[in-house]
Amino acid sequence: MKTMTLNTYGPDADFEAAELDRPEVKAGHVILRVHATSINTVDTMIKSMGTDLPLSPALPAVLGMDFAGVIEEIGEGVTGFAVGDEIYGCAGGLANLQGALAEYMLADAQLIAHKPKSLSMREAAAMPLVGITAFEGLTRAGVTAGQKVLVQGGAGGVGHMAIQIAKHLGAEVSATGTGDVQMDVIKGYGATPIDFMEQKIADYVAAQTGGAGFDMIFDAVGGANMTNSFEAAALNAQVVSTVGLLEIDLSPAHFKGLSLHIVFMLLPMLYNVNRQVHGDILAKLAKLVDAGIVKPLLDEQRFGFEEVGAAYARLGSGKAIGKVVVEI
C-alpha cells in the first residue's frame, strides 16, 4: 500500500512516498481504507521533536491520528460495524500504532464510530481529536446550563468545538482570539468574541460576568496562558487546560480555590485503557453534527496525499483558520 513516511525526525524532515505491506486484521480491530486525515499540533510536535517525545513512533514512521474512511475488513469479536461502513476516529500515528497517512489502516474498533452522515470524509476527518478533547474537558468540568464559560483560543481546533458543545449544554459562552477573522469565527459559533490583544482581562471579566469571573474556563491555548485563565476565573471555578508542559505559580489558583483539569486525550491510545470512552464520545458527536448542533471548521486550503509536507507547513505557519486536512 502507498504511504507518506518519515525516515528522519526534525523540523526540516521530509515526508517520502513509500510502499508498505497492508496491515492484517486482528481481533477487536478493523481495516479501513483511509479517505482523509487531519493534522493536529501534536502531529507537528512528533515530526519536529521525534524521540524527545515519549509517544513518537519508531522510524520509519507513518503519522496521522485522525481519519475518516470505509471499513474493508472486520476482526473477530467486533460488533456494531460492517464492511462498507463509513467511519471516523483517532487511532494511530503514535507509539507502535500506524497512522492514517496511508491507503489502509488498522484501527481498534473501540476508537471509532460511524461517520456523521451530514459530513464529507474531509470534514469528518477534522473532528476526532479536537472533538474528543473538547467533550472530555467540558464533561470533567461539569458544565451546566446557565454557567458563564470562557474558551481561550476560540477560533482554534479544540476551541471552536468547545464553544459549540458548551452552548449545547446551555452555557453562556465567551471566547478569546485576535483579529477580525478570528472574531468573526467566534461570533459565527454564537459566542461573545473577546480580542485579547485589545481588551484587558479585568475589563472583559467585568463586561461579561459583572466582575465575578467565569464559572469555567476551557484554556485551549494552555501553557503560560493558564495564568490569564486563573485571573479570569471566579472563586471555586473549573479550569481546563490542554497544555500543561511547564512550571507555573499556582498561588492564584490556590487563593481562588480553583480546580485544574489537564486533558491529554491520547492516554487511552497510549496505554490501552478505557478506549471505548473515545468511541462513545465520537458516536455522541456524530449525533450532534447530524442534528445541526456542531460543525467543524476547515481551513480553506486543500491538500492531496503527496502534499503532506505543505499541509504540515500550513498548520505550522499559524495562518490556517480551521483544521488542515489531507485527502488520501
C-alpha positions in Angstrom: 0.0 0.0 0.0 1.1 3.6 -0.5 2.1 5.7 2.5 3.8 9.0 3.2 6.5 8.1 5.6 9.1 9.9 7.7 12.6 8.4 7.6 14.0 11.0 9.9 12.7 13.4 12.6 13.2 17.1 12.8 11.7 20.5 11.7 13.0 20.1 8.2 12.3 16.3 7.8 10.5 15.4 4.6 7.6 13.0 4.1 8.5 10.4 1.4 6.3 8.2 -0.6 6.9 4.5 0.3 5.2 1.1 -0.2 4.5 -0.8 2.9 2.6 -4.1 3.5 -1.1 -3.6 4.1 -1.9 -4.3 7.7 -3.6 -7.6 8.6 -6.8 -7.6 10.6 -6.8 -8.9 14.1 -9.4 -9.4 16.9 -11.2 -6.3 18.1 -10.0 -4.3 15.1 -11.0 -3.2 11.6 -9.1 -2.5 8.5 -10.2 0.7 6.8 -9.5 2.4 3.5 -8.4 5.9 4.6 -10.1 8.8 2.7 -8.8 11.8 4.7 -6.7 12.6 7.7 -6.4 15.9 9.6 -3.2 17.4 11.2 -3.1 18.3 14.8 -0.5 20.3 16.8 0.7 17.1 18.4 1.4 15.6 14.9 3.7 18.6 14.2 5.4 18.1 17.6 6.1 14.5 16.8 7.6 15.3 13.4 9.8 18.1 14.9 10.8 16.5 18.2 10.9 12.8 17.4 12.3 10.7 20.2 12.4 13.7 22.6 8.7 12.9 22.9 8.0 9.5 24.6 5.0 8.9 22.3 6.7 9.2 19.0 6.7 6.1 16.8 9.9 4.4 15.7 11.3 5.3 12.3 10.3 4.8 9.5 7.1 6.4 10.8 3.6 6.7 9.4 1.9 9.6 11.2 -1.7 10.8 11.2 -4.0 10.3 14.2 -7.4 11.5 12.9 -9.1 9.8 9.9 -12.3 9.2 8.0 -12.7 6.2 5.8 -14.5 3.0 4.9 -14.3 -0.4 6.6 -12.8 -3.1 4.4 -12.3 -6.0 6.9 -13.7 -6.8 10.3 -11.8 -8.6 13.0 -13.1 -11.3 15.3 -15.3 -10.0 18.1 -16.1 -6.7 16.5 -19.8 -5.8 16.7 -21.8 -2.8 15.6 -19.8 -2.3 12.4 -19.8 -3.9 9.0 -17.7 -4.0 5.8 -18.6 -0.9 3.8 -19.5 1.3 6.8 -18.2 4.9 6.7 -16.3 5.6 10.0 -14.2 8.2 11.7 -11.8 8.1 14.6 -8.4 8.8 16.2 -6.5 5.6 16.4 -2.9 5.7 15.3 0.2 7.8 14.4 1.9 7.4 17.8 3.9 4.7 19.7 3.5 1.4 17.9 0.2 2.3 16.1 0.5 3.0 12.4 -1.1 6.3 11.4 -3.5 7.5 8.7 -1.0 8.8 6.1 -1.6 5.5 4.2 -4.1 3.9 2.0 -5.1 1.4 4.7 -5.0 1.5 8.5 -5.6 -1.0 11.3 -7.9 0.6 14.0 -9.1 -0.6 17.3 -12.9 -0.8 17.0 -13.2 0.9 20.4 -11.7 4.1 19.0 -14.0 4.5 16.0 -17.7 5.5 15.4 -19.9 5.8 12.4 -19.1 9.0 10.5 -21.7 11.8 10.7 -24.0 11.3 7.7 -24.1 15.0 7.0 -20.3 15.5 6.7 -18.0 14.7 3.8 -14.9 12.5 4.6 -12.8 15.6 4.6 -15.0 17.3 7.2 -15.3 14.2 9.4 -11.5 13.7 9.5 -11.2 17.1 11.0 -13.2 16.2 14.1 -11.9 13.3 16.2 -9.0 14.6 18.3 -10.3 18.1 18.8 -13.9 17.0 19.4 -13.0 14.3 22.0 -10.7 16.8 23.7 -13.4 19.5 24.0 -16.1 17.0 25.1 -13.8 15.4 27.7 -12.8 18.8 29.1 -16.3 20.1 29.4 -17.5 16.9 30.9 -14.8 16.8 33.5 -15.6 20.4 34.4 -19.3 19.6 34.8 -20.5 22.4 32.7 -24.2 23.1 33.2 -26.9 25.4 31.8 -26.6 29.0 32.9 -22.9 28.9 33.7 -20.6 31.5 32.2 -17.9 29.8 30.2 -14.7 31.3 28.7 -13.0 29.5 25.9 -9.4 30.6 25.4 -8.4 30.2 21.7 -12.0 30.0 20.5 -11.1 30.0 16.8 -8.7 27.1 17.1 -9.3 23.4 16.5 -10.3 22.5 20.1 -11.6 25.9 20.9 -14.3 26.1 18.2 -15.5 22.6 19.3 -15.6 23.6 22.9 -17.7 26.7 22.1 -20.4 24.7 20.3 -20.6 21.9 22.9 -20.7 24.3 25.8 -23.5 26.2 24.1 -25.4 23.0 23.5 -25.1 22.3 27.3 -26.8 25.6 27.9 -23.8 27.7 29.0 -23.3 31.4 28.2 -20.1 31.4 26.2 -17.4 34.0 25.6 -14.2 33.2 23.7 -10.8 34.8 23.1 -8.9 35.3 19.8 -7.4 38.2 18.0 -8.1 39.9 14.6 -11.2 40.3 12.6 -11.1 36.8 11.1 -10.9 35.1 14.4 -13.6 37.4 15.9 -15.9 36.5 13.1 -15.3 32.8 13.6 -16.1 33.0 17.3 -19.2 35.2 16.7 -20.3 32.8 14.0 -20.4 30.0 16.5 -22.6 32.0 18.8 -20.1 33.1 21.4 -19.2 36.6 22.6 -15.8 37.4 20.9 -13.0 38.9 23.1 -9.9 40.3 21.4 -7.2 39.5 23.9 -4.8 42.0 22.2 -7.4 44.8 22.6 -9.1 44.1 25.9 -7.6 43.7 29.4 -8.7 40.7 31.4 -10.2 42.8 34.1 -12.2 44.7 31.5 -13.8 41.6 29.8 -14.4 39.9 33.1 -16.3 43.0 34.2 -18.2 43.2 31.0 -19.2 39.5 30.7 -19.5 38.5 34.4 -20.0 41.7 36.3 -16.6 41.2 37.8 -17.3 37.9 39.4 -15.3 35.9 36.9 -16.1 32.9 34.7 -17.5 29.7 36.2 -15.5 27.6 33.9 -12.6 28.3 31.6 -11.6 26.0 28.8 -8.0 27.0 28.0 -7.2 25.6 24.6 -4.0 27.7 24.5 -2.6 26.4 27.7 1.0 26.8 28.9 1.8 30.2 30.2 -1.7 31.4 29.2 -3.0 29.5 32.3 -2.1 32.5 34.4 -4.6 34.5 32.4 -7.2 31.9 32.9 -6.6 31.9 36.6 -7.1 35.7 36.6 -10.4 35.5 34.7 -11.8 32.7 36.8 -14.5 33.0 39.5 -14.0 31.7 43.0 -14.1 27.9 43.1 -14.2 27.8 39.3 -13.2 25.0 37.0 -10.2 25.5 34.7 -9.4 23.0 31.9 -6.1 23.2 30.0 -4.9 21.2 27.0 -1.2 22.1 27.6 0.4 21.8 31.0 4.0 21.3 30.0 5.6 24.0 32.1 6.4 25.1 35.7 3.8 27.7 36.9 2.9 29.5 40.1 -0.3 28.0 41.3 -0.8 30.7 44.0 -3.6 32.5 42.1 -5.4 29.2 41.7 -4.9 28.4 45.4 -6.4 31.7 46.6 -9.4 31.3 44.4 -9.9 27.6 45.2 -9.8 26.7 41.6 -10.0 23.1 40.2 -7.5 22.4 37.4 -8.1 19.7 34.8 -5.4 18.7 32.3 -6.8 17.0 29.3 -4.4 14.6 27.5 -6.7 12.7 25.2 -4.0 10.4 23.8 -3.9 8.4 27.0 -6.4 5.7 26.0 -4.4 5.1 22.8 -1.0 5.1 24.5 -2.0 2.8 27.4 -4.9 0.8 26.0 -7.1 2.0 28.9 -10.8 3.0 28.6 -10.6 3.2 24.8 -14.3 2.6 24.4 -14.9 6.1 26.0 -13.5 7.6 22.9 -15.7 5.6 20.6 -18.7 6.6 22.7 -17.8 10.3 22.5 -17.4 10.1 18.8 -20.9 8.5 18.4 -22.4 11.3 20.5 -20.6 13.9 18.5 -21.9 12.4 15.3 -25.4 12.8 16.6 -24.8 16.4 17.5 -23.4 17.1 14.0 -26.3 15.4 12.2 -28.7 17.4 14.4 -27.1 20.7 13.2 -25.6 21.5 16.7 -21.9 21.0 15.9 -20.0 21.8 12.7 -16.2 21.5 12.2 -14.2 24.5 10.8 -11.8 23.6 8.0 -9.0 25.7 6.6 -9.8 26.9 3.1 -6.6 25.3 1.6 -6.9 21.7 0.4 -4.1 19.2 0.2 -3.6 15.9 -1.6 -1.8 12.8 -0.3 1.6 13.8 -1.7 1.3 17.4 -0.3 1.6 16.3 3.3 4.7 18.4 3.8 2.9 21.5 2.6 -0.1 20.7 4.9 2.2 20.5 7.9 3.8 23.8 6.9 0.4 25.4 6.6 -0.5 24.4 10.2 2.9 25.5 11.5 2.6 28.9 9.8 -0.2 29.9 12.1 -2.1 31.2 9.1 -4.6 28.3 8.9 -8.2 29.2 10.1 -9.7 25.8 11.0 -8.4 22.3 10.7 -5.9 21.4 8.0 -6.9 18.2 6.2 -5.1 15.9 3.8 -7.2 13.8 1.4 -5.8 10.4 0.6 
